[in-house]
């Protein structure tokens, strides 16, 4: 990739929410475009309730019942504003844009961040649902997908993830930053426009807390890092490795829960997206696009009109302390998985998974890895096109504060 720069500028929507444009060229003035909608001031309500049996927090956000649900394409709120068709993005076009979710699960709340009892309800322990939920639109093209992005645009999105991680991790009310993408109505997507989200939790989510505790126990017992050892073991085994770039490796875990699941790790362990070098980000853009296109190819059987593969792409980052510093023992990685187990068939989380959190997989991880490898566009046996040539990559720069009002 050529040397490049991303320009960040910040504006406000009509109800006071923040919108951040990440432009690939300077001087667009997009953040200065006014939101012409007659919106009431942004004042969502969210509450956290403690489950004493699992020692976990559950978010209560009843206002989300009224969120936009699968609108017609010509009414999508994630498209740019065009004439009298007003949307969440006031500008007539954009490269990548981030804004506060209008119907957030977590939002800034007045009051203390400590647990409080429920008054007359002896079983109720609550705290404000403080945090932040953001929407990340990858492209202004309503009909596209992340897999359709150019390597340069994918790299811009990676820079955006890193920039938002840095900004949100520095907040006193944030303990973990989680960028993710839900793709497909089977996953529960309510807007079809290609987009992802970022949750800034005021607590460490159970999955991250479990991994962190396991890593500490592994360090105490073996004297080595858990993430390093797992990646090294999968690379040594080789049979489940599906993709490898200059700086990244992706494999189907030996104990995969989902029918088709890949964990993508940098070869150099880092705790957060912010710690990735320019060359690591360049390589990630290419490897990730190749992997997403392989997932789309899994169930097509040569039919380009086959429905796209539903998936969740979940970035696992280190928890951060009160000072914003990440846990150095944690290894950043992406979990990419689909709940489709065969054409027209889904993996349902039924009694064992939903009731007991005891997983049963219908597809052998080794067989899944073989199918994903065969579906890679960069595989000479597959009639696809690789997303880029590693020999042409060059370092790029992180988002700049230029144009920020």
C-alpha positions, 0 to 999 in steps of 0.5 A: 500500500502507498504511504497514506494518511487518515484525517479525523474531524468531529461534528455534532448531530441535532440531538447532541451526539458526536459524529466523527468522520475519517477521511482519506483526503483532506479538506472535505469539510464533512464535519461542518455539515449541519444535521437538519433533523428535528431531534430531541436532546439525546438522553438514553437510559441504561442500567446494569444489574448484577447476577449474584450466581454468575457474578456478572453484570447484565445491561437493561436498555428498554429504550432499544425496543424502539430502534429502527428495524430493517427499513427499506433500502431507500430509508436506511439511516446509515446512508449519506444524507441526499436532498430531503432524505435525511439520515444519521450522517448529514454529509452527502458522502463519506469514507468511514464515519463513526457516531454515537448509537441513537439507541445505545445499550450503554451511555453516559449516566449521572450518578456514581459508578459503584454498585447500589442496592435496589432499596426495597428490593433485596435481590436487586443490585444496580449501577448506572449503565455508563459507557459508550456505544458507537456505530462504524460505517465502513463505506457509503455504498449501501449494497457493499460489504466489508469483503468488498472494500479495497485494501486501502479502505480496509486499512482505514477501518483498521486505523479507525478501530485503533483510534477509537480504542485509544480514545475510549480506553482513556475514559475513566468509566471504560474497562474494555473496548470491543470493536465488532461486526454483526453481518446478516439477519440470521445474526440479528442485524437490524440495518443492512448497510455495511457497518460495525459497532464499538462497545466501551464497557464499564466492566470487563466482559465475562469472556475477556475476564475468563481469558485474562484469569486463565492467562494469569494462571498459566503464567503462574504454572508454566512461566510462559504466556498462554496466548503465545503458547496456544498460537505456537502449538497451532502453528506447529500442528499446522493442520488447522491453520487456514491463512498466514501473512507476513505478520498474522496467522489465522487458524480454526481452534482445535476446540472450535465451538462454531461450525466455521470459526477462525481466530486471527492473531498477530505473530507479535503479541500486543494487547490492543489494536493501538499497538499494531505497527504500520506494516502489521496493519497493512498485512492485516487489511490483506489477510482479513479481506482474504478471510472474509471472502473465503467465508462468503465462498464457503456456501456458494457452491459456484452460485454467485447469487447465493445468500452471503454468509452471516458472521460475527467478527469480534476483536478481543482486546486486553482489559484496561485499568483505571489509568487506561493501561492494558493488561500486558499478559493479554493477546489481541486477536480476532474471532470470526465465526458463522452460525451457518453449518451447511447451505440452508442450515444454521447452528442453533444454540439450544439446550446444551449451549444456551442452558448449560454453556456446554458447546457441541460442534457439528463440524470437525475443526480439521474439516472446517479448516480444509474447507476454508483454505479451499475457499480462499480467493488467494488459493490457486485452486479457487477462481477468485482474486486475492485482495492484494500483493504483499510485495506492494505494501508500504507503511502508512500513518495513523489518524491525524488530528488535522481538520479536527475543529 
